[in-house]
């Protein structure tokens, strides 16, 4: 270890961290000794961001290690935080230590320094604070495979003492995890009298297994994992993953076992929402698990502690309920009960009820309208246009702006020609620049040409907002039949920089009338950005009606990504037979048990993976 007095002996200005010169590191290390806890906290925060940054270490990281080790033993009240900083600095894939580049890597230098100071950090294993002991165990784990033989014996002996005598079961469980990194067999710990130790042993045994997991291990996890340690010191291990996160990841790998464990945890009280979190992770990872997932989440509703947890579960239920062909009565009754409760969670419950297509949801939405609820109701109850459109108009007339205004205007789309009733409100949106882009597009689709509307659209084509300029130009052409102003607008847009793929997509209503723009569009088939290539190929086909040049570009882009899905949809629109070389890819899309495009309640786009599978099956069935 090195005290702060020796900081000036290091040429910090010649070393670097994430933000350049490391000459600020000495000041940060000195601040660790400040009696003001806030000053020390700020210094630790800065060190996490410069000598360690998003998993990367630098030339200044290793020289800082002996100074940080000294601070662990001598700085006031920051032992756990500093030990965790040392553990994170030394984090590495053990397999990487055999790679040719390892000896000269910054992380190897960090580990070498940590191995040297580890004997002076081992007393932290006997610290009076459990959090310090748990953090110290993670430091030992970080270099377990790199310790010289003369240090291994002492370290293992002290780990054995922790495992045998520590008064906190979670600390003993951590010690077992570290002993496993030294090659210790841990199967006997499955018979421990401590649930935390049995759980750790089961996770260690499960890690190398392949699904389906052994029932005896998942039974231990179900029983002993239901009531986790109440402490807030479940620090991450390697890969910044906590033991809970590691367990959730393992169980997600076997959905049947994971759902069985989650059912047990939820029945036992869903402590910390652990069962719910596991269920939600399985739903995001595997296809066709929605019925079982929703049954468990509904059972978990009554177990949630606090409105935020309950609201999160309700949002998740609403998200996945959309994929059920016909949500069952039990699900809908539970949602209806929460939706009528009038509490903070009534909003997400009502949204979920709408997604479950329960007829009672429409009445509740009309009584308690919001932009999001109205948009969802319009999508699921388009037959209720005569009741929903007046409410949407009222909300728009009240001055809705931003995302709310966009949602309200977009809610008119499912109603087709009936959306023309909202013409006055759409014109007002365009005039006042509230949700103006979607309003302009809706005005074009409505097809009602008035002097006021066309003048406002013409004015909007000169907007500094290029997206509005594009939408207004197309809408003006739709209403007047004069394509020339739109062509001039897009000539400029496609000549510059910006969201080229969006401008190309906006051309759709012009169809073949956009042919004069082909000299601008065709070179974009070879653009660097895949979104631009997709939009150019789709646009080329719409304008010319010929798939010849578009199809090869689209085939190349098809994949389990948002842009790959768009390319597949555009390919389907060409009406061409699916190329033989694409059929194996489509079979993968159609029959994979795993979700191939991320889908979760936080996704910006709804259920793209389901759309990918459905479209792939349709194309495979076509001849």
ABEGO torsion letter per residue (X at the ends): XBBAAAAAABBAAABBBAAEBAAAAAAAAAAAABABAAAAAAAAAAAAAAABBGGBBBAAAAAAAAAAAAAAAABBGAAAAAAAAAAAAABBBAAAAABAAAAABAAAAAAAAAAAAAAAAAAAAABABAAAAAAAAAAAAAAAAABBAAAAAAAAAAAAAAAAABABAAAAAAAAAAAAAAGBBAAAAAABABAAAAAAAAAAAAAABBOBBBAAAAAAAAAAAABBBABAABBBBBGGBBAAAAAAAAAAABAAAAAAAAAAAAAAGGBGGAAAAAAAAAAAABBGAAAAAAAAAAAAAAABBEAAAAAAAAAAAAAAAAABABBBAAAAAAAAAAAAAGBAAAAAAAAAAAAAGBAAAAAAAAABBBAAAAAAAAAABAAAAAAAAAAAAAAAAAGBBEAAAAAAAAAAAAAEAAAAAAAAAAAAAAAAGBGAAAAAAAAAAAGBBBAAAAAAAAAAAABABAAAAAAAAAAAAAAAGBAAAAAAAAAAAAABBEBAAAAAAAAAAAEAAAAAAAAAAAAAAABABAAAAAAAAAAAAAAAGBAAAAAAAAAAABBBBAAAAAAAAAAAAAGBBBBAAAAAAAAAAAABABBABBBBAABABBGAAAAAAAAAAAAAABX
